[in-house]
């Protein structure tokens, strides 16, 4: 499916639960954007919440930054 856009049916609520369990701390949230920080990682995560379907690229990027496998239960 080259060139097509598809989504992974994963709610931002589930992503937030997993990153908070991995000790990412919400440092700010304004409107529908929540920003998280981890003490051992210099990068910040910003998620749109609430959002039902997240793009595969966003999921992959979050996995790379956090070191978590977010697509498995």
Contact map, one row per residue, 1 for C-alpha under 8 A:
1111000000000000000000000000000000000000000000000000000000000000000000000
1111000000000000000000000000000000000000000000000000000000000000000000000
1111100000000000000000000000000000000000000000000000000000000000000000000
1111110000000000000000000000000000000000000000000000000000000000000000000
0011111000000000000000000000000000000000000000000000000000000000000000000
0001111100000000000000000000000000000000000000000000001100000000000000000
0000111110000000000000000000000000000000000000000000111100000000000000000
0000011111000000000000000000000000000000000000000000111100000000000000000
0000001111100000000000000000000000000000000000000001110000000000000000000
0000000111110110000000000000000000000000000000000001110000000000000000000
0000000011111110000000000000000000000000000000000111110000000000000000000
0000000001111111000000000000000000000000000000111111110000000000000000000
0000000000111111100000000000000000000000000000001110000000000000000000000
0000000001111111110000000000000000000000000000000000000000000000000000000
0000000001111111111000000000000000000000000000000000000000000000000001000
0000000000011111111100000000000000000000000000000000000000000000000000000
0000000000001111111110000000000000000000000000000000000000000000000000000
0000000000000111111111000000000000000000000000000000000000000000000001000
0000000000000011111111110000000000000000000000000000000000000000010000000
0000000000000001111111111000000000000000000000000000000000000000000000000
0000000000000000111111110000000000000000000000000000000000000000000000000
0000000000000000011111110000000000000000000000000000000000000000000000000
0000000000000000001111111000000000000100000000000000000000000000000000000
0000000000000000001111111100000000011110000000000000000000000000000000000
0000000000000000000100111110000000011100000000000000000000000000000000000
0000000000000000000000011111100001111000000000000000000000000000000000000
0000000000000000000000001111100001111000000000000000000000000000000000000
0000000000000000000000000111110001110000000000000000000000000000000000000
0000000000000000000000000111111111100000000000000000000000000000000000000
0000000000000000000000000001111111000000000000000000000000000000000000000
0000000000000000000000000000111110000000000000000000000000000000000000000
0000000000000000000000000000111111000000000000011100000000000000000000000
0000000000000000000000000000111111100000000001111000000000000000000000000
0000000000000000000000000111110111110000000001111000000000000000000000000
0000000000000000000000000111100011111000000111100000000000000000000000000
0000000000000000000000011111000001111100000111000000000000000000000000000
0000000000000000000000011110000000111110111110000000000000000000000000000
0000000000000000000000111000000000011111111100000000000000000000000000000
0000000000000000000000010000000000001111110000000000000000000000000000000
0000000000000000000000000000000000000111110000000000000000000000000000000
0000000000000000000000000000000000001111111100000000000000000000000000000
0000000000000000000000000000000000001111111100000000000000000000000000000
0000000000000000000000000000000000001100111110000000000000000000100000000
0000000000000000000000000000000000111100111111000000000000000000000000000
0000000000000000000000000000000000111000001111100000000000000100000000000
0000000000000000000000000000000011110000000111110000000000000000000000000
0000000000010000000000000000000011100000000011111000000000000000000000000
0000000000010000000000000000000111000000000001111110000000000000000000000
0000000000011000000000000000000111000000000000111110000000000000000000000
0000000000111000000000000000000100000000000000011111000000000000000000000
0000000000111000000000000000000000000000000000011111110000000000000000000
0000000011110000000000000000000000000000000000000111110000000000000000000
0000001111110000000000000000000000000000000000000011111000000000000000000
0000001111110000000000000000000000000000000000000011111101100000000000000
0000011100000000000000000000000000000000000000000000111111100000000000000
0000011100000000000000000000000000000000000000000000011111110000000000000
0000000000000000000000000000000000000000000000000000001111111000000000000
0000000000000000000000000000000000000000000000000000011111111100000000000
0000000000000000000000000000000000000000000000000000011111111110000001100
0000000000000000000000000000000000000000000000000000000111111111000000000
0000000000000000000000000000000000000000000000000000000011111111100000000
0000000000000000000000000000000000000000000010000000000001111111110100000
0000000000000000000000000000000000000000000000000000000000111111111111000
0000000000000000000000000000000000000000000000000000000000011111111100000
0000000000000000000000000000000000000000001000000000000000001111111000000
0000000000000000001000000000000000000000000000000000000000000111111100000
0000000000000000000000000000000000000000000000000000000000000011111110000
0000000000000000000000000000000000000000000000000000000000000111011111000
0000000000000000000000000000000000000000000000000000000000000010001111110
0000000000000010010000000000000000000000000000000000000000100010000111111
0000000000000000000000000000000000000000000000000000000000100000000011111
0000000000000000000000000000000000000000000000000000000000000000000011111
0000000000000000000000000000000000000000000000000000000000000000000001111
